[in-house]
Amino acid sequence: MDQLSDEISLKELILKLKKWYQYILSKWVLLMLICFLGSTVGYLYAFFKKPIYTASITYTLDDDKSGSGGGLSGALGLASSFGFDLGGSAGGAFGPSNLMELMHSRYLVEKTLLSTIEVSGKKLTLADYYIEINGLRKQWQNKPDLMDVSFPVNYERKSFTRIQDSVLGSIYTTIDKDQLSITQKDKKVSIGTIEVKSTSEMFAMLFCNQLVKEVTGFYIETKSLKARNNVNIIQKQVDSVRGELNAAITGVAAANDNAFNSNSAFSINKTSASKRQVDVQANSAILTQLVANLEMAKVALLKETPLIQIIDRPIFPLKKEKTSKLISLILGGFLAFFVTCLFLILKEISKSIMKE
């Protein structure tokens, strides 16, 4: 009985499929027209869609975790034991993973957008260039508050209005989400790739190069700040002690001149020269130590830079991604055919249900 029921069910299924096939076939004129329209839409989409250009920079992170700085580390440790803090590496604060997040930060992306570029002999910011190439002003025609928004060259960031902040934030979100990609192929290797995609070949190139420049500058200013401050402090100490030493040497000469014409029977006349000589010796010893520490501090500062070593830079012409017209034509026709068939079947099922 169960076998007979299964056979009946299978037979009914085949009959229904045959019925639907004949029904769809009867609508072949409509389907051909819809397929043609779908293919046309797909072709036109590919034809008018702007190509996407990709600017790519490959970089390596200069990490001081290797043992090559052993001698310098020992010297820094010795200086520290005498109370001199000559600075050191910021360590993991600028590791590969953190560096990728740093490049995605709003601060650095906005700083890149506000940097000055020159296009066709005209100086403007990358933000204004972005607005121009993406036709944003046309989209803002119904928004009077946005029509006059611009980001002039050398305009202070803290002076921006609320609307300027909003527009700049919107541009940042779009770039960070859809156009900017920072990847690291292998966590064991500190080599990363920065990719910027845009419908403008020039914008992709300029933004990619400028972002690397801003990140490197931020690193030099931040990571090496402690070492640079130490160099400045020790340099001031060296200059001060050198001034004292020069004054002491001059004082010795003056005291000797005064003692030369005095009565040699009086030893007190030589006291001033002796005191000055002690000052010369003390300042000489201090200066020698400070100069040594200054040189080590300068080496420590050099050790902090640069963070990024560029391996490959983007070169014109950039990589170009263009939507295939043939694939779009076929895909558009297929989707139109499928959606139309589904609509017709659902329509007939709905009629059958309403009749019952």
C-alpha positions, 0 to 999 in steps of 0.5 A: 500500500505504501509503495502504491502511495509513493508511486501515485505521489511521484506520478502526481509530481511528474504531472505537475512539473509537466503542467508547469513546464507547458505553462511556462512554455506557453509564455515564451514570447513574454519570457523572451522579451523579459530576457532581452530587457534583462540582458540589455539592462545588464549590458548597459550597467557594465557599459556605464559602470566606471572602472575601479583603479587600485593603488597598492603599496607594499611595506615592511615594518622595521622591528627592533626585536632582533638581536642586532641592537645588542651593543646599543642596548648594553650601552643604554643599560649602562647609561641608565645605571648612571641615572640617564634615561636615553629612551628605548623602543616603543615596542608593541605599541607600533607592532604590525597588527596595531599599525594596521589599525592605526592606518584605519584611524579617523585621525590619520585618514582625515589628516590625509584628506586635508593634505594639499595636492596639485592637480592640473596646476591647481592646489587643493585638498584631497577632500575637495578633490574627492568631492569633485571626482565623485560628483557629490555637489550634484547630489547635494543640490537639494541640500543648501547647507552642503552646497558651499562646503569645502576644505580650503588649503592650510585651513585649521582643523579646529576651526571646522564647522559642524557641517564640515565635520559631518561631511569629512566624517562621512567621507572617512566612513566611505573610504575606510569601509569600501576603498581602504584595505590594509592586510598582512599576509602572514603574522610571522612576517612583518610585511603588509600591503595597503590598497586604495580603490577608487574610480579615479586613478589619480585619487587612488595614487595620491591618497595611497602615497599620502596616507603612508607619508602621514602614518610615517610622520605620526610614528616619528613624532610619537614613537621617537618623542621620548628619545628626541626629548632626551637628546634635547635635554642632554644637548642643553646640559652639554651646552651649559657645561661647555659654557662653564668650562670656557668661562673657567679656562678664561678665569684661569688665564686671567688669574695667572695674569694677575699673579704674574705681576704680584709679589711672589712671596705671597701665596694667596695671590695664586689661590684664585688660579688654583680654584679656577683650575679645579673648576676646569678639571671638574667641568672637563670630566662632566662634559666628557660624560655628557658628550658620551651620553649625548652621542648614545642618545642620538644613536637611540633616536636614530634607532627609532626611525624609520618605522616603514620601509617601502618595498613597492610603490604604485606606478601608473597605469594602476591595476584596473577592474572593469565589469565584463559586458558579456557576463553582465549581459548573460547574468542580466538575462538569466536573472530576468528569466528566473524572476519572471518564471517564479512570478508566473508560477506564484501567480498561477498557484495563487489563482488555484488557491482562490478558486478552491 
